[in-house]
Structure formats: structure tokens, C-alpha cells
């Protein structure tokens, strides 16, 4: 994915998602909708899903920075401390625990605060992209399972991720 395609995808994806969220009432934003994959007694609401997108985008940015800093395991959770691949169950346990901690930390944030979280994450993504060459956007992010595995593909997956979460909200009765 080239720079223009990537920025277009990210900007259009954010505009699309914000337009969807703008139609929701406070009750729709706060109503429990989906069961947590970490703690089945906890339910996520629409704002939790929106805040989650900021965490994942921040994490993707950190992975890309670690890659360009020369870290041998920039994604982090795919390989354990001994250099062995983790099982899917091990990976998902780590991912769900991380996302749950973020959800709990941001549970009482206002809609405006959550939008600001996502804006900060997207701004950091766009700044990161601006500092990368076209060749760097095409580099493979080792062990990245998202999109085509390239830096640009992984960063562009943020737009796809938001659409996936919106679909889950609709499927849950939003």
C-alpha cells in the first residue's frame, strides 16, 4: 500500500467511524453489548470498543518503532522470552488481558475523552507515516499477522479494525 492509499484509508476510515458514533445516544454508548473475552462477567459497551481502537493503534505504532529501532521481536507477544513461538491461545490470553486493563482504565471516560484518545493515536500514526520512506512502508514487520504484514499494511489495518468492531456492535444489537 503506498503512502497516499494508506493515508486515504486511515482518514476515510476515521471519518466513517466518527459519523457512525455521532448517531448514538448516551444510552447507546453506555449500554453493555459484548461479553469480555478476558472476564466473562464484564461486558463492553460501544465506548469501550472505541477506546480499544486507540490502544491497538498505539500498540501498532510501538511495534513499528521497535522494528526500526532494531528490536528482534517488535510485535512482542507472538514469541516468548526464550524465542519460541507462542500458541494462539497463549497469544490471545495476553491480548485479552491487555485490552481488558485498557477497557477498565477508560470505562468512565466521556465520549469526548474517548474520541480524543483515538485522535491522539491516529495523529501519532500519521506522524509516524510521515517520517517513513516509501520503502520503509513496504518493509515486513516480522511475525505481524495483520494485513499483508508490511508496515503500511499493518498501519492501514487500523481502519479495518474499526469497521470490524462496528460490525460486532451491530451484531450485538446496537
C-alpha positions in Angstrom: 0.0 0.0 0.0 1.5 3.3 -1.0 1.5 6.4 1.2 -1.5 8.1 -0.4 -3.6 5.0 -0.3 -2.6 4.4 3.3 -3.5 7.9 4.5 -6.7 7.9 2.5 -7.7 4.6 4.0 -7.0 5.8 7.6 -8.7 9.2 7.1 -11.8 7.9 5.4 -12.0 5.1 8.0 -11.9 7.5 10.9 -14.4 9.8 9.3 -16.7 6.9 8.7 -16.4 5.6 12.3 -16.9 9.0 13.9 -20.0 9.6 11.7 -21.4 6.3 13.0 -20.7 7.1 16.6 -22.2 10.6 16.3 -25.6 9.0 15.7 -25.6 7.2 19.1 -27.3 8.4 22.2 -25.6 8.3 25.6 -27.6 5.2 26.4 -26.4 3.5 23.3 -22.8 4.5 24.0 -23.0 3.1 27.6 -25.3 0.0 27.2 -23.4 -3.3 27.8 -23.3 -5.1 24.5 -20.5 -7.7 24.2 -19.0 -10.1 26.7 -15.4 -9.6 27.6 -13.1 -12.2 26.2 -10.9 -11.9 29.3 -13.5 -11.7 32.1 -16.9 -13.2 31.1 -18.6 -11.2 33.9 -17.5 -8.0 32.3 -19.4 -6.5 29.3 -18.1 -3.9 26.9 -20.2 -1.0 25.6 -19.8 0.9 22.4 -17.4 3.4 24.0 -15.3 0.6 25.3 -14.9 -0.6 21.7 -14.0 2.8 20.5 -11.4 3.3 23.3 -10.0 -0.2 22.4 -9.2 1.1 18.9 -6.9 3.7 20.4 -5.0 1.1 22.4 -4.4 -1.2 19.3 -3.3 1.7 17.2 -0.9 2.9 19.8 0.4 -0.7 20.1 0.9 -1.0 16.3 2.8 2.3 16.3 5.0 1.0 19.1 5.7 -2.2 17.1 6.7 -0.3 14.1 9.0 2.0 16.1 10.6 -1.1 17.8 11.2 -2.6 14.3 13.0 0.5 13.1 14.9 0.6 16.4 16.3 -2.8 15.6 14.3 -4.9 18.1 14.4 -8.6 17.0 10.9 -9.2 18.3 9.0 -6.0 17.6 5.5 -7.4 17.7 6.3 -8.8 21.2 3.5 -11.2 22.0 4.0 -13.7 19.2 7.3 -15.0 20.5 8.0 -15.7 24.2 11.1 -14.5 26.1 13.0 -17.7 25.1 12.4 -17.0 21.4 9.8 -19.7 21.0 6.5 -19.1 19.1 3.5 -18.8 21.4 0.4 -20.8 20.7 -2.7 -18.9 19.5 -4.3 -19.5 23.0 -1.3 -18.0 24.7 -1.3 -15.0 22.4 -5.0 -14.4 22.8 -4.7 -14.6 26.6 -2.1 -11.9 26.6 -4.0 -9.7 24.2 -7.3 -10.1 26.1 -5.7 -9.2 29.4 -4.1 -6.1 27.9 -7.3 -4.9 26.3 -9.3 -5.6 29.4 -6.9 -3.5 31.5 -7.3 -0.6 29.0 -11.1 -1.0 29.0 -11.2 -0.9 32.8 -8.9 2.2 32.9 -11.1 4.1 30.4 -14.6 2.8 31.4 -15.7 6.1 32.9 -14.3 8.3 30.1 -16.7 10.6 28.4 -17.4 10.3 24.7 -15.3 13.4 24.0 -12.4 11.9 26.0 -12.6 8.6 24.1 -12.7 10.5 20.8 -9.6 12.4 22.0 -7.8 9.1 22.8 -8.5 7.9 19.2 -7.4 11.2 17.8 -4.1 11.1 19.6 -3.5 7.6 18.4 -4.4 8.5 14.8 -2.3 11.6 15.0 0.7 9.6 16.1 0.1 7.1 13.3 0.0 9.9 10.7 3.2 11.4 12.2 4.9 8.0 12.1 3.9 7.5 8.5 5.2 11.0 7.6 8.6 10.1 8.9 8.9 6.8 6.9 10.1 6.4 3.4 8.0 4.6 0.7 10.5 1.7 1.0 10.0 1.5 4.8 6.2 1.4 4.4 6.8 -1.8 2.3 9.1 -3.5 4.8 7.8 -6.6 6.5 7.1 -6.3 10.2 8.4 -9.7 11.5 5.7 -12.0 12.8 2.9 -9.5 12.2 -0.3 -11.4 11.3 -2.2 -8.4 10.1 -3.0 -7.4 6.5 0.0 -8.3 4.3 2.5 -8.0 7.1 4.1 -4.8 5.7 4.5 -1.7 7.8 1.9 0.1 5.6 -0.4 -2.8 5.7 -0.3 -3.1 9.5 -0.9 0.6 10.0 -3.7 0.5 7.5 -5.3 -2.4 9.4 -6.4 0.2 11.9 -9.2 1.3 9.5 -10.3 -2.3 9.0 -10.2 -2.9 12.8 -12.7 -0.1 13.4 -15.1 -1.5 10.8 -14.8 -4.9 12.4 -15.7 -3.6 15.8 -18.6 -1.6 14.5 -19.9 -4.8 12.9 -19.6 -6.6 16.2 -21.6 -3.8 17.9 -24.3 -4.1 15.3 -24.4 -7.9 15.7 -24.8 -7.4 19.4 -27.9 -5.2 18.9 -26.6 -1.7 18.8 
